[in-house]
Amino acid sequence: MKESLLTELRMRLPQEPPATIRTDDRPKAAPAGVKAAVLLPIVLRPAPTVLFTRRTEKLARHGGQVSFPGGRSEAADLSPVQTALRETMEETGIAPGLVRVMGYLGRYVTGSGFDIQPVVGLVAEGFALAPDPHEVAAVFEVPLAFLRDPANRRQETRRFGPLSRRVQAFRYEDHDIWGATAAILTDLLAHLDAISRP
């Protein structure tokens, strides 16, 4: 990814948490839920990648699913950036000082009751991973070029009890990226596509 593209991305992303909310298509009782934030980490390798975690199977919510580092906001967190960086450090061992925050994507409310604020950050090479074994089963990277290729983006129908719904999905090696994580990722890719479009 060219440095000029990253510069333009930062110029386009909101620098304050946006008020707009996107949701999946499942019914929910309220337009907002438990406040949370995730970091969408772009790793600055010669061919940039996006870093993901896979949650442990034993977690009560979303066990075994691919996600971005992040979690619930705590009272001591002064902003979604602080939540995202704190959770990233706790889950992966990546220190906040290695992350350059680019801005925010639109909030995303899940059917499981989380009001997620995505934060986009650039991660310098040279970090050492120290995943929390209680929460994180794996940390992996996917080439950004792979994610940007429209041939690798798809929609699937998935069942949730008696209901079925269409979800965004990506498949990379043995990793299944879908649901809120794929929707947030698609939002970032839309920004990048808009910059690259002539």
BELMO-V188497 format. One record per residue. N is the residue number from 1. RES is the residue in three letters. SS is DSSP state (H for helix, E for strand, C for the rest). PHI is phi in radians with two decimals (none if undefined). PSI is psi in whole degrees, 0 to 359 (NA if undefined). Layout:
N:RES:SS:PHI:PSI  N:RES:SS:PHI:PSI
This chain:
1:MET:C:none:129  2:LYS:C:-1.25:148  3:GLU:H:-1.04:326  4:SER:H:-1.11:325  5:LEU:H:-1.16:319  6:LEU:H:-1.14:320  7:THR:H:-1.09:317  8:GLU:H:-1.20:324  9:LEU:H:-1.04:314  10:ARG:H:-1.08:323  11:MET:H:-1.17:330  12:ARG:H:-1.51:333  13:LEU:C:-1.35:141  14:PRO:E:-1.03:139  15:GLN:C:-1.66:357  16:GLU:C:-2.18:150  17:PRO:C:-0.99:124  18:PRO:C:-1.29:155  19:ALA:C:-1.46:341  20:THR:C:-1.19:145  21:ILE:E:-2.19:133  22:ARG:E:-1.93:149  23:THR:E:-2.32:162  24:ASP:C:-1.37:184  25:ASP:C:-1.68:16  26:ARG:C:-1.47:144  27:PRO:C:-1.10:146  28:LYS:C:-2.57:154  29:ALA:C:-1.35:333  30:ALA:C:-2.45:155  31:PRO:C:-1.34:355  32:ALA:C:-2.48:160  33:GLY:C:-2.41:212  34:VAL:E:-1.14:127  35:LYS:E:-1.18:133  36:ALA:E:-2.62:164  37:ALA:E:-2.53:147  38:VAL:E:-2.23:153  39:LEU:E:-1.75:128  40:LEU:E:-1.72:96  41:PRO:E:-1.58:118  42:ILE:E:-1.68:116  43:VAL:E:-1.53:126  44:LEU:C:-1.45:73  45:ARG:C:-1.66:169  46:PRO:C:-0.89:321  47:ALA:C:-1.97:101  48:PRO:C:-0.98:151  49:THR:E:-2.24:167  50:VAL:E:-1.98:133  51:LEU:E:-1.66:135  52:PHE:E:-2.23:163  53:THR:E:-2.11:154  54:ARG:E:-2.00:124  55:ARG:E:-1.27:151  56:THR:C:-1.18:152  57:GLU:C:-1.15:334  58:LYS:C:-1.42:354  59:LEU:C:-1.18:143  60:ALA:C:-1.17:324  61:ARG:C:-2.00:130  62:HIS:C:1.03:32  63:GLY:C:-1.01:135  64:GLY:C:1.41:355  65:GLN:C:-1.52:155  66:VAL:E:-1.39:138  67:SER:E:-2.59:172  68:PHE:C:-1.57:154  69:PRO:C:-1.04:135  70:GLY:E:2.80:182  71:GLY:E:3.02:197  72:ARG:E:-1.11:144  73:SER:C:-1.29:143  74:GLU:C:-1.92:161  75:ALA:C:-1.01:328  76:ALA:C:-1.37:348  77:ASP:C:-1.32:123  78:LEU:C:-1.51:347  79:SER:C:-2.80:164  80:PRO:H:-1.06:328  81:VAL:H:-1.06:315  82:GLN:H:-1.09:320  83:THR:H:-1.08:311  84:ALA:H:-1.10:317  85:LEU:H:-1.24:322  86:ARG:H:-1.12:312  87:GLU:H:-1.14:323  88:THR:H:-1.09:317  89:MET:H:-1.10:315  90:GLU:H:-1.14:321  91:GLU:H:-1.49:326  92:THR:H:-2.09:341  93:GLY:C:1.53:359  94:ILE:C:-1.33:120  95:ALA:C:-1.28:145  96:PRO:H:-0.96:327  97:GLY:H:-1.14:345  98:LEU:H:-1.59:0  99:VAL:E:-1.96:126  100:ARG:E:-1.80:112  101:VAL:E:-1.26:130  102:MET:E:-1.71:330  103:GLY:E:2.61:194  104:TYR:E:-1.99:152  105:LEU:C:-1.78:174  106:GLY:C:-1.14:145  107:ARG:E:-1.07:151  108:TYR:E:-2.33:124  109:VAL:E:-1.79:125  110:THR:C:-1.64:161  111:GLY:C:-1.17:341  112:SER:C:-1.51:4  113:GLY:C:1.71:22  114:PHE:E:-1.92:133  115:ASP:E:-1.76:97  116:ILE:E:-1.67:129  117:GLN:E:-1.82:108  118:PRO:E:-1.36:138  119:VAL:E:-2.11:128  120:VAL:E:-1.63:130  121:GLY:E:-2.44:148  122:LEU:E:-1.68:132  123:VAL:E:-1.95:125  124:ALA:C:-1.23:148  125:GLU:C:-1.12:162  126:GLY:C:1.70:4  127:PHE:C:-1.33:154  128:ALA:C:-1.93:129  129:LEU:C:-1.47:140  130:ALA:C:-2.48:72  131:PRO:C:-1.09:144  132:ASP:C:-1.33:112  133:PRO:C:-1.14:342  134:HIS:C:-1.34:334  135:GLU:C:-2.00:329  136:VAL:E:-2.07:120  137:ALA:E:-1.50:330  138:ALA:E:-2.78:151  139:VAL:E:-2.13:130  140:PHE:E:-2.54:163  141:GLU:E:-2.11:147  142:VAL:E:-2.15:130  143:PRO:E:-0.97:133  144:LEU:H:-1.08:325  145:ALA:H:-1.06:323  146:PHE:H:-1.11:315  147:LEU:H:-1.19:328  148:ARG:H:-1.35:343  149:ASP:C:-1.27:116  150:PRO:H:-0.98:335  151:ALA:H:-1.15:341  152:ASN:H:-1.74:4  153:ARG:C:-1.83:136  154:ARG:E:-2.59:167  155:GLN:E:-2.01:139  156:GLU:E:-2.25:156  157:THR:E:-1.75:125  158:ARG:E:-2.17:148  159:ARG:E:-1.70:139  160:PHE:E:-2.26:93  161:GLY:C:1.12:232  162:PRO:C:-1.42:353  163:LEU:E:-1.78:153  164:SER:E:-2.25:150  165:ARG:E:-2.63:160  166:ARG:E:-1.51:135  167:VAL:E:-2.32:151  168:GLN:E:-1.22:148  169:ALA:E:-2.70:148  170:PHE:E:-2.33:147  171:ARG:E:-2.22:120  172:TYR:E:-2.25:118  173:GLU:C:0.89:237  174:ASP:C:-1.75:19  175:HIS:E:-1.78:128  176:ASP:E:-1.84:108  177:ILE:E:-1.86:118  178:TRP:E:-2.68:183  179:GLY:H:1.12:219  180:ALA:H:-1.06:321  181:THR:H:-1.08:314  182:ALA:H:-1.17:323  183:ALA:H:-1.15:318  184:ILE:H:-1.14:317  185:LEU:H:-1.06:318  186:THR:H:-1.08:325  187:ASP:H:-1.08:314  188:LEU:H:-1.08:315  189:LEU:H:-1.09:326  190:ALA:H:-1.11:320  191:HIS:H:-1.09:315  192:LEU:H:-1.14:320  193:ASP:H:-1.09:320  194:ALA:H:-1.14:324  195:ILE:H:-1.21:320  196:SER:H:-1.35:341  197:ARG:C:-1.20:134  198:PRO:C:-1.18:NA
